[in-house]
Amino acid sequence: MIAVEDAGWLVALLDRIGLESQNLTAIDAIDDAIDRHLMDSLVGMAVPEIREARGIVDLGSGGGFPGLVMARMLPDVSVTLVESERRKADWLVRAAAELPNVRVVADRTEALAREEREVWDVATARAVAATPSLLELAAPLVRVGGSLVAWRGPSDAEPTPGDRSAAAEVGFAFDRVIEVEPFAGAERRLVVWAKTGATSDRFPRRPGRATKRPLA
């Protein structure tokens, strides 16, 4: 169950997004935003690794989903939001002003990984890159024994041989797929990858390389 004060804060977050002059999300209708942003983010609470984490790094946080939602629901967890687009990062700073457990990094994940390596328990990503690219971006940030949790649709949840090969190269191994229904009729998959070994110092490659020339 979500506490009344948490629910009120989350809905107010959507209202604030609607008042922003910049386009932070393609979804404007409040009912759609509650389903497709808030509820879709809240399903992350179904993952024990997220609930039990001490530190979470959210990659490509955009308008703050799922990162801001997790930070509100898990006040004792340190949540780092990574967003390279300056206008979105500025919004995240304003939106997180009341959340002392949030830090916003206005930079690329590759740059962050050069400074803070393998320190987070969990990396999360919603609508960020194809799986081989995402694995490469997340791996240098997640400690051995930690996890990557990727929000996916039913058609791209099960890992391909190429996904598994890329994972092995950066120290990840496929763990499991969790089927969730964030709202009526929605099919969402949370794909969990376990960090089983240290990531080679050759990762991250230079910015943009993971998406332009993925490992698989």
C-alpha positions as CSV (number, residue, x, y, z in Angstrom):
1,M,0.0,0.0,0.0
2,I,1.1,3.5,-0.8
3,A,0.9,6.1,2.1
4,V,-1.5,9.0,1.4
5,E,1.3,11.5,1.7
6,D,3.4,9.6,-0.8
7,A,0.6,9.3,-3.3
8,G,-0.1,13.0,-3.0
9,W,3.5,13.9,-3.6
10,L,3.7,11.6,-6.6
11,V,0.6,13.1,-8.2
12,A,1.8,16.6,-7.5
13,L,5.0,15.7,-9.3
14,L,3.0,15.0,-12.4
15,D,1.2,18.4,-12.0
16,R,4.6,20.1,-11.8
17,I,5.8,18.4,-15.0
18,G,2.6,19.6,-16.7
19,L,3.4,23.2,-15.7
20,E,7.0,23.0,-17.1
21,S,7.6,25.1,-20.2
22,Q,9.8,22.4,-21.6
23,N,8.5,19.0,-22.9
24,L,9.8,16.5,-20.3
25,T,7.4,13.7,-21.3
26,A,5.3,12.8,-24.3
27,I,2.4,12.0,-22.1
28,D,0.2,15.0,-21.2
29,A,-3.1,13.6,-19.9
30,I,-3.0,13.2,-16.1
31,D,-4.7,9.8,-16.1
32,D,-2.3,8.4,-18.7
33,A,0.7,9.8,-16.8
34,I,-0.4,8.2,-13.6
35,D,-0.6,4.8,-15.3
36,R,2.4,5.1,-17.7
37,H,4.8,6.9,-15.4
38,L,3.8,6.5,-11.8
39,M,2.4,3.0,-11.8
40,D,5.0,1.8,-14.3
41,S,7.7,3.1,-11.9
42,L,6.1,1.7,-8.8
43,V,6.2,-1.9,-10.1
44,G,9.9,-1.7,-9.4
45,M,9.0,-2.2,-5.7
46,A,8.2,-5.8,-6.7
47,V,12.0,-6.5,-7.1
48,P,13.7,-7.5,-3.8
49,E,17.0,-6.2,-5.0
50,I,15.5,-2.7,-5.3
51,R,13.7,-2.8,-2.0
52,E,16.8,-4.0,-0.1
53,A,19.4,-1.8,-1.8
54,R,21.4,0.8,0.0
55,G,22.4,2.7,-3.2
56,I,20.6,2.9,-6.5
57,V,21.8,4.6,-9.7
58,D,19.1,5.4,-12.2
59,L,20.4,5.7,-15.8
60,G,18.9,8.2,-18.2
61,S,16.5,9.5,-15.6
62,G,14.7,11.9,-17.9
63,G,11.6,13.3,-16.2
64,G,12.4,11.2,-13.1
65,F,10.8,7.9,-13.8
66,P,11.5,5.5,-12.1
67,G,14.3,7.3,-10.2
68,L,12.3,10.0,-8.3
69,V,9.5,7.5,-7.6
70,M,11.9,5.0,-6.0
71,A,13.6,7.8,-4.0
72,R,10.2,8.9,-2.6
73,M,9.2,5.3,-1.7
74,L,12.6,4.4,-0.3
75,P,13.7,7.3,1.8
76,D,16.5,5.4,3.4
77,V,18.1,4.5,0.1
78,S,20.6,6.8,-1.6
79,V,19.4,7.4,-5.2
80,T,21.6,8.8,-7.9
81,L,19.9,10.1,-11.0
82,V,22.0,10.3,-14.1
83,E,20.8,12.5,-16.9
84,S,23.1,14.0,-19.6
85,E,20.6,16.4,-21.0
86,R,21.0,19.6,-19.1
87,R,17.4,20.9,-19.1
88,K,16.2,17.5,-17.8
89,A,18.9,17.4,-15.2
90,D,17.9,20.9,-14.0
91,W,14.3,19.7,-13.7
92,L,15.4,16.7,-11.6
93,V,17.3,19.0,-9.2
94,R,14.2,21.1,-8.7
95,A,11.9,18.1,-8.4
96,A,14.2,16.4,-5.9
97,A,14.6,19.5,-3.7
98,E,12.5,17.8,-0.9
99,L,14.2,14.5,-1.2
100,P,17.5,14.5,0.8
101,N,18.4,11.0,-0.4
102,V,18.7,12.1,-4.1
103,R,21.7,13.3,-6.0
104,V,21.5,14.4,-9.6
105,V,24.5,13.8,-11.9
106,A,24.2,16.0,-15.1
107,D,26.6,13.9,-17.2
108,R,26.9,10.7,-19.2
109,T,27.1,7.4,-17.4
110,E,30.5,6.8,-19.0
111,A,31.9,9.9,-17.3
112,L,30.4,8.9,-13.9
113,A,31.8,5.4,-14.2
114,R,35.3,6.8,-14.6
115,E,35.0,8.6,-11.2
116,E,32.8,6.2,-9.2
117,R,33.4,2.7,-10.2
118,E,31.4,-0.4,-9.1
119,V,29.9,1.2,-6.0
120,W,26.1,0.9,-6.4
121,D,24.0,-2.1,-5.3
122,V,21.4,-1.6,-8.2
123,A,21.3,0.2,-11.5
124,T,17.8,0.8,-13.0
125,A,16.9,1.8,-16.5
126,R,13.5,2.5,-18.1
127,A,13.4,2.9,-21.9
128,V,17.2,3.3,-22.1
129,A,19.1,1.7,-25.0
130,A,19.1,-1.8,-26.4
131,T,20.2,-4.5,-23.9
132,P,23.8,-5.0,-25.0
133,S,24.4,-1.2,-24.8
134,L,22.6,-0.9,-21.5
135,L,24.6,-3.8,-20.0
136,E,27.9,-2.0,-21.0
137,L,26.7,1.3,-19.6
138,A,25.6,-0.2,-16.3
139,A,28.4,-2.7,-15.6
140,P,31.1,-0.3,-14.5
141,L,28.7,1.3,-12.0
142,V,27.4,-1.8,-10.2
143,R,29.3,-3.6,-7.6
144,V,30.0,-7.3,-7.8
145,G,27.0,-9.0,-6.2
146,G,24.7,-6.2,-7.3
147,S,22.1,-6.1,-10.1
148,L,20.8,-4.2,-13.1
149,V,17.0,-4.0,-13.4
150,A,15.7,-3.1,-16.8
151,W,12.1,-2.1,-17.6
152,R,11.2,-3.9,-20.9
153,G,8.1,-4.9,-22.9
154,P,7.1,-8.5,-23.5
155,S,8.8,-8.7,-26.9
156,D,12.3,-7.8,-25.7
157,A,12.4,-9.2,-22.2
158,E,14.0,-12.7,-22.8
159,P,17.7,-12.3,-23.5
160,T,19.1,-13.2,-26.8
161,P,22.4,-15.1,-27.3
162,G,23.9,-11.7,-28.2
163,D,22.6,-10.2,-24.9
164,R,24.1,-13.0,-22.9
165,S,27.4,-12.7,-24.7
166,A,27.6,-8.9,-24.0
167,A,26.7,-9.6,-20.4
168,A,29.5,-12.1,-19.9
169,E,32.0,-9.6,-21.4
170,V,31.2,-6.9,-18.8
171,G,30.6,-9.1,-15.8
172,F,26.8,-9.6,-15.8
173,A,24.8,-12.8,-16.0
174,F,21.1,-13.1,-16.7
175,D,19.1,-13.7,-13.6
176,R,15.3,-13.7,-14.2
177,V,12.3,-11.9,-15.8
178,I,9.6,-10.6,-13.5
179,E,6.1,-10.2,-15.1
180,V,4.2,-7.3,-13.7
181,E,1.0,-5.4,-14.6
182,P,1.4,-1.8,-13.6
183,F,-2.2,-1.0,-14.8
184,A,-5.1,-2.9,-16.4
185,G,-4.1,-4.4,-19.7
186,A,-0.4,-3.4,-19.5
187,E,2.3,-6.0,-20.0
188,R,5.6,-5.1,-18.4
189,R,8.7,-7.1,-17.7
190,L,11.4,-6.3,-15.3
191,V,14.6,-8.0,-16.4
192,V,17.1,-8.6,-13.7
193,W,20.8,-9.1,-14.5
194,A,23.2,-10.1,-11.7
195,K,26.7,-8.7,-11.5
196,T,28.8,-11.8,-11.1
197,G,32.3,-10.5,-11.8
198,A,34.4,-7.3,-11.9
199,T,34.2,-5.2,-15.1
200,S,37.3,-4.9,-17.1
201,D,39.1,-1.5,-16.9
202,R,38.5,-1.1,-20.7
203,F,34.9,-0.3,-19.9
204,P,33.3,2.1,-20.2
205,R,34.5,2.8,-23.7
206,R,34.4,6.5,-24.8
207,P,31.0,8.2,-24.7
208,G,28.6,7.0,-27.3
209,R,30.5,3.9,-28.2
210,A,28.2,1.5,-26.4
211,T,25.2,2.5,-28.5
212,K,27.0,3.2,-31.8
213,R,29.0,-0.1,-31.7
214,P,27.4,-2.4,-29.2
215,L,29.2,-5.5,-28.0
216,A,26.7,-7.9,-29.5
